[in-house]
Amino acid sequence: MRRLLLAAAIAALAAAARAAPLERDLGEGLVYRRVHDLPGDLPAAASVGGRPCVLDLRFVKGDAVDAAILLGWLRGHAGPKTPVFLLANAATSRRLLEPLDSPDAVNGLLIIGPAFPGFVPDLELTVPAAQDRKAYDALEKGAPIASLLTEEVRKNRVDEEKLDREHLPDSAAAEDDGEPAAPPAPAAPGPPIDAVLRRAVQVHRALVAMRRL
């Protein structure tokens, strides 16, 4: 019996860890908060109060009560100097987005993501659903958030032996009858780019550059 209770406790802790909200610093005063469940994962005032915020609602479900609480939270936190960049996709509950489907719903709110039937975000992006999901999951699996925003610059590895050969006299090079060097192994792919999140950061940086924030 104790083993069963221990196994159940471990499973519950693991589920809680997976469902815990994610919060990251995106720099220049911008905070990222990922919501898994409403309303419990909405940031407290002490967490994002007085700062711009990215609120990630992709893949989040909710009912009319959750929608009302979300609307109230947005109205209490979003503003011209403290915008909320809300990330959404086709897997976001339509009921949560319905109260926001108006430019006058919340002052300082910008919804970013791919359009889907019945809803068009304020800033529309064309992102394949599979790519969006892969980038979303990468952060859950521990990828640094910065790696999801910028493509890694991969330089071809220059073989030191090849450099030595290039500097040998022609006669020495001709005498070298060794096997040709094997081509370098392809580099492992880096984390996927989160196009939706990256666009939110780009808009924030543009507003900062224009001294709007």
PyMOL commands that set and color helices and strands:
alter all, ss='L'
color gray80, all
select helices_A, chain A and resi 2-19+45-48+64-77+94-100+129-140+145-148+160-166+170-175+195-209
alter helices_A, ss='H'
color red, helices_A
select strands_A, chain A and resi 22-27+30-34+53-56+84-87+109-113+123-124
alter strands_A, ss='S'
color yellow, strands_A
deselect
rebuild
show_as cartoon
